[in-house]
Structures are given as C-alpha cells and as structure tokens.
C-alpha cells in the first residue's frame, strides 16, 4: 500500500516533503532560517528562467533588465535595406516603429515566484534546481513611424511628368519633349514595410509607379511658325515640319507683330474691309467683295493679333518680300492648300524681324 502511495506522488513533491521533514527534524530554527532565506530573495527571479534566450535566474529586476536589454536592442537596431527608384535607405527596425515591452517580460518572470510555495522556492534556490521557463519579449509596431518614412521616401522619389509642348520663349520656338514621371506606390509600400518589420526582414524593394504625361509628343498637335527674317511659314505636326511656304510680311514702316498668337477664325472667299480709309487705305473702296481682285485672295486665317491675317494675295510677285501692311501673304494655291490643315485654335508663333528691325506702326488686312 505504501509503495502505491509513493508512486502516486510526484518526485518534486517527495523531495519537498523530505526537505521539510529534515528541516523539522533539525529543529524549528532551521525551518525559520530557510523561510527567511526565501523571503530575502523573493524579489529575485527563480533559477532557470530565461527572457528571449537570456538567462535571468536568481537576479533582481534591474539586473534582469540590464541582461536582456542588449538582446532586445540588437533586434531593434537591425538594419533594413530599403530600395526603390534607384535609391537606398537604411533605417533600423526601431526607426520603422518596432518597439519592445521589456518591462512586462521582466514582470512576468518575477511573478513566477508567486506560483510556488516558499518551501519549493527555497528548495530550487538552495539545491540550484532550475525551473525551465522561457519568457518572450512582446514587440509592437507604431504605424506612424512607417507613415513618416513612406512620406519622406515619396517626396525624395517623386519625379513629375513633363508635358510635351511647342512654345515661344524669348522670341525663339522651343520644342519640349514629353518625359515620363515616377512616384512611389505609397499604399503598397506601407503594407510591404509593415510586413517586413513584423517578419524582421532585412531587405525591402518599394514599388514605383509610372506617371505618364498628360500631353505626349504625339498629342502636341499643329503649330504655325512665321519667320519674318526668312519670309517663310512653317506648319508643324508635333515637332515635325510637314509643310513650308514662302510668304510676304510687313514692308518698312509697318509691322508684322512678333509673339504668340492663335488662329481664331477662318473664312473662304472673304471680303476685304478697308482697315485704314483715312490712312494708307485712302482712295481704296471701303469693301471689296470676293473675286479675282480681292486683296485677301480666296482663303483667310484670322489671328488673335488685331487686324493680322494669313491670306492669299493676287499680288503674287510680292510673296517672298517685305510688302504687306502687316498681314502674312501667301500664293493663292498655297493658301488654299494650307487652309484645311489648320483648325481654329492653332497656335501661331511669329518670330524674327526684317532687315531694318521692328517698327511699331500698326498694320492690318493687306
């Protein structure tokens, strides 16, 4: 019967009973000494306990924290190599918002003493019998740190797209080709970094998205360029000259105004209205209807420059010279060929100057 009882009792319980019996046999003084020994070390962690693999047995709070902190700091200080758009960042896991709750782990280790009686504690301490308990440090993430990192990276990676354009700058035509831009895919990048921090990854390649231009080279459309120095008109499709024609521009004392204008009207077989009946148009009819002698020929493009037209002329020999009162004259067949190719709203750049330079005398319709 006694043998059966002994088998039912755990080995640890038997050892405790033996120790307790010895203490009683040795007298109450020994038992009291063992109790006092236990109470003097109640603020110490039991032997055999580890926190994140670091041994903290038989040490107090401050020593346990100091023992485990280098291990935790090593994890928080691990560098993450973040690449994206040809750039490299090297933040640590801690800088990406990972933090460790070391205090809670130490508290848990110290709280183990309450799970054992003072006799059991005394036994484990005096006999140096370890209690194999492994406690892990809990980690948490601060999303704000990742959001801040992504915002900084996005700013550094942002490259705006550039629209194609054909423009007039300081009296010269400038062709600006479209350029594709780039931007950080911020939402995907945030999730990738969160996953990387949670898994303690050391490399992350952030996704970059392409930012297309709103106006590609093919979308620039048509542009008219009148070069007064050459007395030539060029029709561009995008950045390519698709037509060129000789023209006549203002004679001395008159002005074909340089600058950026637009085609704001088109008329087939236009009537000519005398723009200066009391000036250079004195003696001319107030109106000349369409027909062979009409000064505007058979086609006219009206520009946003007041009184300035691109039109055909019956004075065919004047084309290629400085002969008009400000308008841009063309051979009539050329004006008819150009007319259907130029929509309203087409930009018109007038550049260059006649040999004598620019004058300020207003010219119109002639």
C-alpha positions as CSV (number, residue, x, y, z in Angstrom):
1,X,0.0,0.0,0.0
2,X,2.8,2.5,0.9
3,X,4.6,1.7,-2.4
4,X,1.4,2.6,-4.3
5,X,1.1,5.9,-2.5
6,X,4.7,6.8,-3.2
7,X,4.2,6.1,-6.9
8,X,1.3,8.5,-7.0
9,X,3.3,11.4,-5.5
10,X,5.4,13.4,-7.9
11,X,9.2,13.3,-7.4
12,X,9.3,17.0,-6.7
13,X,6.6,16.6,-4.0
14,X,8.5,13.8,-2.4
15,X,11.7,15.9,-2.4
16,X,9.9,18.8,-0.8
17,X,8.4,16.5,1.9
18,X,11.9,15.1,2.6
19,X,13.4,18.6,2.8
20,X,10.6,19.8,5.0
21,X,11.0,16.8,7.2
22,X,14.7,17.4,7.6
23,X,14.1,21.0,8.5
24,X,11.6,20.0,11.2
25,X,13.9,17.3,12.4
26,X,16.7,19.7,12.6
27,X,14.5,22.0,14.6
28,X,12.3,25.0,14.1
29,X,15.3,27.2,13.9
30,X,16.4,25.7,10.6
31,X,13.0,26.0,9.1
32,X,12.8,29.6,10.1
33,X,16.2,30.2,8.6
34,X,15.0,28.6,5.3
35,X,11.9,30.8,5.3
36,X,13.9,33.9,6.0
37,X,16.3,32.9,3.2
38,X,13.4,32.6,0.8
39,X,11.9,36.0,1.9
40,X,15.2,37.7,1.4
41,X,15.3,36.6,-2.3
42,X,11.6,37.0,-3.1
43,X,12.5,40.0,-5.4
44,X,14.7,37.7,-7.4
45,X,13.7,35.6,-10.4
46,X,13.8,31.8,-9.9
47,X,16.7,29.9,-11.3
48,X,16.4,28.5,-14.8
49,X,14.2,31.3,-16.1
50,X,15.1,33.0,-19.5
51,X,13.8,36.0,-21.3
52,X,14.3,36.0,-25.0
53,X,17.1,33.4,-24.5
54,X,18.9,35.4,-21.9
55,X,19.4,33.8,-18.5
56,X,17.9,35.9,-15.7
57,X,17.7,33.3,-12.9
58,X,18.4,34.5,-9.4
59,X,18.7,38.2,-10.3
60,X,16.6,41.2,-9.4
61,X,14.6,43.4,-11.8
62,X,17.3,45.9,-12.6
63,X,19.9,43.2,-13.3
64,X,17.4,41.2,-15.4
65,X,16.5,44.3,-17.5
66,X,20.2,45.0,-18.0
67,X,20.9,41.4,-19.0
68,X,18.1,41.3,-21.7
69,X,18.3,44.8,-23.0
70,X,21.3,44.2,-25.3
71,X,19.5,41.3,-26.9
72,X,16.3,43.4,-27.4
73,X,18.3,46.4,-28.6
74,X,20.1,44.2,-31.1
75,X,16.8,43.3,-32.6
76,X,15.5,46.9,-32.7
77,X,18.8,48.0,-34.2
78,X,18.8,45.6,-37.0
79,X,19.2,47.5,-40.3
80,X,16.6,47.1,-43.1
81,X,17.9,47.8,-46.6
82,X,15.1,49.6,-48.3
83,X,15.5,50.3,-52.0
84,X,13.2,52.0,-54.6
85,X,13.6,54.1,-57.7
86,X,17.4,53.7,-57.6
87,X,17.7,55.0,-54.0
88,X,18.7,53.2,-50.8
89,X,17.7,53.9,-47.3
90,X,19.0,52.0,-44.2
91,X,16.6,52.5,-41.3
92,X,16.6,50.2,-38.3
93,X,13.6,48.2,-37.2
94,X,13.3,50.5,-34.3
95,X,13.2,53.6,-36.6
96,X,10.5,51.9,-38.6
97,X,8.3,51.8,-35.4
98,X,9.2,48.4,-33.8
99,X,9.3,48.6,-30.0
100,X,9.8,46.1,-27.2
101,X,7.9,45.7,-24.0
102,X,10.8,44.5,-21.8
103,X,9.2,45.6,-18.5
104,X,6.3,43.3,-19.0
105,X,8.5,40.4,-19.7
106,X,10.6,41.1,-16.5
107,X,7.4,41.4,-14.5
108,X,6.2,38.1,-15.8
109,X,9.5,36.5,-14.8
110,X,9.3,37.9,-11.3
111,X,5.7,36.9,-11.0
112,X,6.7,33.2,-11.3
113,X,7.7,33.2,-7.7
114,X,4.0,33.5,-6.7
115,X,3.3,30.2,-8.4
116,X,5.5,28.3,-5.9
117,X,5.4,27.8,-2.1
118,X,8.2,29.3,-0.1
119,X,9.4,25.7,0.6
120,X,9.6,25.0,-3.2
121,X,11.3,28.2,-3.9
122,X,13.8,27.6,-1.1
123,X,14.5,24.1,-2.5
124,X,15.1,25.3,-6.1
125,X,17.3,28.1,-4.9
126,X,19.3,26.1,-2.3
127,X,19.6,23.0,-4.4
128,X,20.2,25.1,-7.6
129,X,17.5,23.2,-9.4
130,X,16.5,25.3,-12.4
131,X,12.9,25.9,-13.5
132,X,12.9,25.7,-17.3
133,X,10.6,28.6,-18.1
134,X,11.3,30.7,-21.3
135,X,9.6,34.1,-21.5
136,X,9.4,36.0,-24.7
137,X,9.5,39.8,-25.0
138,X,6.5,41.1,-26.8
139,X,7.0,43.6,-29.7
140,X,4.6,46.1,-31.1
141,X,4.6,48.4,-34.1
142,X,3.9,52.1,-34.5
143,X,2.3,52.8,-37.9
144,X,3.1,56.5,-37.6
145,X,6.8,55.8,-37.9
146,X,6.2,53.8,-41.2
147,X,3.9,56.5,-42.5
148,X,6.5,59.2,-41.8
149,X,9.2,57.1,-43.6
150,X,7.0,56.5,-46.6
151,X,6.1,60.2,-46.9
152,X,9.8,61.1,-46.8
153,X,10.7,58.4,-49.4
154,X,7.8,59.5,-51.6
155,X,9.0,63.1,-51.6
156,X,12.5,62.0,-52.5
157,X,11.4,59.7,-55.3
158,X,8.8,62.0,-56.8
159,X,9.6,63.0,-60.4
160,X,6.8,64.8,-62.1
161,X,5.9,64.0,-65.6
162,X,6.7,66.7,-68.2
163,X,4.2,67.5,-70.9
164,X,5.2,67.9,-74.5
165,X,4.9,71.4,-75.8
166,X,5.8,73.7,-78.6
167,X,6.3,77.2,-77.2
168,X,7.7,80.6,-77.8
169,X,10.5,81.7,-75.4
170,X,12.4,84.9,-75.7
171,X,11.5,85.2,-79.4
172,X,12.5,81.6,-80.2
173,X,10.5,78.5,-80.7
174,X,11.3,75.8,-78.2
175,X,10.3,72.2,-78.5
176,X,9.9,70.4,-75.2
177,X,9.6,66.7,-75.4
178,X,7.4,64.7,-73.0
179,X,9.0,62.9,-70.1
180,X,7.5,60.1,-68.1
181,X,7.5,60.8,-64.3
182,X,7.6,58.4,-61.4
183,X,6.0,58.2,-57.9
184,X,6.2,55.9,-55.0
185,X,3.2,53.5,-54.7
186,X,2.7,54.7,-51.2
187,X,-0.2,52.4,-50.1
188,X,1.6,49.2,-51.3
189,X,4.9,50.5,-49.8
190,X,3.3,51.0,-46.3
191,X,2.0,47.4,-46.3
192,X,5.3,46.0,-47.5
193,X,7.2,47.8,-44.8
194,X,4.7,46.7,-42.1
195,X,5.0,43.1,-43.2
196,X,8.8,43.4,-43.3
197,X,9.0,44.8,-39.8
198,X,6.6,42.2,-38.5
199,X,8.7,39.4,-40.1
200,X,12.1,41.1,-39.2
201,X,13.0,41.2,-42.9
202,X,16.3,43.0,-43.8
203,X,15.5,43.9,-47.4
204,X,12.5,45.6,-48.9
205,X,12.2,46.9,-52.5
206,X,9.5,49.6,-52.7
207,X,7.2,49.6,-55.8
208,X,7.4,52.6,-58.1
209,X,4.6,53.6,-60.4
210,X,4.9,55.4,-63.7
211,X,3.3,58.8,-64.1
212,X,2.5,59.4,-67.7
213,X,2.5,63.0,-69.1
214,X,-0.9,64.5,-69.9
215,X,0.4,65.6,-73.3
216,X,2.7,63.2,-75.2
217,X,4.8,64.2,-78.2
218,X,2.1,62.8,-80.5
219,X,-0.5,65.0,-78.8
220,X,1.1,68.3,-79.3
221,X,-0.9,68.9,-82.5
222,X,-0.3,71.6,-85.1
223,X,1.6,74.9,-84.8
224,X,2.2,77.6,-87.4
225,X,5.6,79.4,-87.3
226,X,6.1,82.5,-89.4
227,X,9.8,83.6,-89.6
228,X,9.8,87.2,-90.7
229,X,13.6,87.1,-91.1
230,X,13.2,84.4,-93.8
231,X,9.7,85.3,-95.0
232,X,8.8,81.7,-94.6
233,X,5.8,80.0,-93.0
234,X,6.1,76.5,-91.4
235,X,3.4,74.2,-90.4
236,X,4.4,71.7,-87.7
237,X,2.7,68.5,-86.7
238,X,4.1,68.0,-83.2
239,X,7.8,68.7,-83.6
240,X,8.0,67.9,-87.3
241,X,7.6,70.4,-90.2
242,X,5.0,68.9,-92.5
243,X,4.6,72.0,-94.8
244,X,6.6,75.1,-95.6
245,X,5.6,78.1,-97.8
246,X,7.1,81.4,-98.8
247,X,5.2,84.5,-97.5
248,X,5.3,88.2,-97.7
249,X,5.4,90.2,-94.4
250,X,5.2,93.9,-93.5
251,X,7.1,96.5,-95.5
252,X,9.1,99.2,-93.9
253,X,7.0,101.4,-91.7
254,X,4.6,98.7,-90.9
255,X,4.7,95.7,-88.5
256,X,4.0,92.0,-88.6
257,X,3.8,91.6,-84.9
258,X,6.1,89.1,-83.3
259,X,4.8,86.9,-80.5
260,X,2.5,84.0,-79.7
261,X,-1.0,84.2,-81.2
262,X,-3.8,81.8,-82.2
263,X,-6.0,81.2,-85.2
264,X,-9.4,82.4,-84.1
265,X,-11.3,82.5,-87.4
266,X,-11.3,81.0,-90.9
267,X,-13.1,82.3,-94.0
268,X,-13.3,81.0,-97.5
269,X,-13.6,83.7,-100.2
270,X,-13.5,86.5,-97.7
271,X,-14.5,90.1,-98.3
272,X,-11.8,92.8,-97.7
273,X,-12.8,95.7,-95.4
274,X,-10.6,98.7,-95.7
275,X,-8.9,99.0,-92.3
276,X,-7.5,102.5,-92.8
277,X,-9.7,104.5,-95.1
278,X,-8.2,107.7,-93.7
279,X,-4.6,106.4,-93.8
280,X,-2.8,104.0,-96.1
281,X,-6.2,102.8,-97.4
282,X,-7.3,106.2,-98.6
283,X,-8.7,106.0,-102.1
284,X,-9.5,102.3,-101.8
285,X,-13.0,101.0,-101.6
286,X,-14.5,100.5,-98.1
287,X,-15.3,96.9,-99.0
288,X,-14.1,94.6,-101.8
289,X,-16.3,91.5,-102.2
290,X,-14.9,88.1,-103.1
291,X,-13.5,87.8,-106.5
292,X,-10.3,87.9,-108.6
293,X,-9.2,91.3,-107.4
294,X,-9.8,90.7,-103.7
295,X,-6.7,91.6,-101.6
296,X,-7.3,88.6,-99.4
297,X,-7.4,86.1,-102.2
298,X,-9.6,83.0,-101.7
299,X,-8.7,81.9,-98.1
300,X,-8.0,83.8,-94.9
301,X,-6.9,82.8,-91.4
302,X,-7.7,85.4,-88.8
303,X,-5.2,85.7,-86.0
304,X,-5.7,86.9,-82.4
305,X,-3.3,89.7,-83.2
306,X,-5.6,92.6,-84.1
307,X,-6.1,93.0,-87.9
308,X,-3.5,90.4,-88.8
309,X,-4.4,87.7,-91.2
310,X,-2.7,84.9,-93.1
311,X,-4.2,85.0,-96.6
312,X,-3.7,84.6,-100.3
313,X,-2.9,87.6,-102.4
314,X,-3.4,88.5,-106.1
315,X,-0.1,90.3,-105.9
316,X,1.7,87.1,-106.4
317,X,5.1,88.7,-107.1
318,X,5.1,90.2,-103.6
319,X,5.4,86.8,-101.9
320,X,8.9,86.4,-100.5
321,X,9.4,90.1,-100.0
322,X,8.5,92.7,-97.4
323,X,5.4,94.1,-99.0
324,X,2.3,94.0,-96.8
325,X,0.8,96.3,-94.3
326,X,1.3,93.7,-91.5
327,X,-0.5,90.7,-92.8
328,X,1.1,87.5,-93.9
329,X,0.6,87.0,-97.6
330,X,0.7,83.7,-99.5
331,X,0.5,82.5,-103.0
332,X,-3.2,81.7,-103.5
333,X,-2.7,78.0,-104.2
334,X,-0.6,77.7,-101.1
335,X,-3.2,79.5,-99.0
336,X,-5.8,77.0,-100.4
337,X,-3.6,74.1,-99.6
338,X,-2.9,75.3,-96.0
339,X,-6.4,76.3,-95.2
340,X,-7.9,72.8,-94.5
341,X,-4.8,71.7,-92.5
342,X,-5.2,74.4,-89.8
343,X,-8.0,74.2,-87.3
344,X,-9.3,77.2,-85.3
345,X,-7.3,77.4,-82.1
346,X,-3.9,76.5,-83.7
347,X,-1.0,78.4,-82.1
348,X,0.8,80.8,-84.3
349,X,4.3,82.0,-83.4
350,X,5.7,85.0,-85.3
351,X,9.5,85.2,-84.9
352,X,12.4,87.1,-86.4
353,X,12.5,90.7,-87.8
354,X,13.0,92.4,-91.2
355,X,16.5,93.7,-92.0
356,X,15.7,97.1,-90.7
357,X,14.3,95.8,-87.4
358,X,10.9,96.0,-85.9
359,X,8.7,99.1,-86.1
360,X,5.5,99.9,-84.2
361,X,3.3,101.2,-87.0
362,X,0.1,99.1,-86.8
363,X,-0.7,97.1,-89.9
364,X,-3.9,95.3,-90.9
365,X,-5.5,93.3,-93.7
366,X,-3.2,93.9,-96.5
